[in-house]
């Protein structure tokens, strides 16, 4: 049962047996430039993570590829002892190369190593949720996920993973995953302008599966950005606030993971996601991605 939260916009959602706030936090931006190396201000990064916990956010999204391994180590340092209510979702299936690329790493030995490193860097005995990252930097790509997903299922059966999800996945891959083992979330590119997964979101909500959009504001064309800015100006709010608030209104199974390395920006995002949108506002915004 998903229950309302009095302190954060959107209330909560249940990932399997884990209750998380629908407003979460994405840790990618805590690493150095281009998500490589340590942050320029490590103390500031630790302070942001502690503020995440202080605000009551109970869903942190991360990956061992960020840094690589940097954000996970920051999370461990900042949040020890970790509150029992705080849950960490991580991704495996891609690594970083020397050029800053994200080549796939989905062979069984790659996935076992990634899970082991996530456990070590986060200081955990079991990972709350592990998403299998599919596709490539261009987006989802067709093909079976059976072999890598079955490897994660084996690790789940060994007690190293509590729940599974998929990321950067096609509709067919989401369906295939569900024939192999239960999933609790899908993490894909989605925002006001990129509405390819509308039908998928509607299907997942009926199954109690969360949908977690990444880059919730990125990718708008100038025309679409102008339309969003017009609504934001009328509401005396930022475009980011409007975009986040729209996502929470779009469907109750949408979980937000906006990232930032700024304490002030973190608080602005929380406040912005709670922006009230009227029926007319929603109707105007819905036209952007249609």
Secondary structure, 3 states (H helix, E strand, C coil): CCCCCCCCCCCEEEECCEEEECECEECHHHCCHHHECCCCCHHHHHHHHHHHHHCCCCEEECCCCCECCHHHHHHHHHCCCCCCCCEEEEEECECCCCCCCCCECCCHHHHHHHHHHHHHHHCCCCEEEEEEECCECCECCCCCCHHHHHHHHHHHHCCCEEEEEEECCCHHHHHHHHHHCCCCEEEEECCCCCCCCHHHHHHHHHCCCEEEEECCCCCCCHHHHHHHHHHHHHCCCCHHHHHHHHHHHHCCCEEECCECCCHHHHHHHHHHHCCCCCHHHHHHHHCCCC
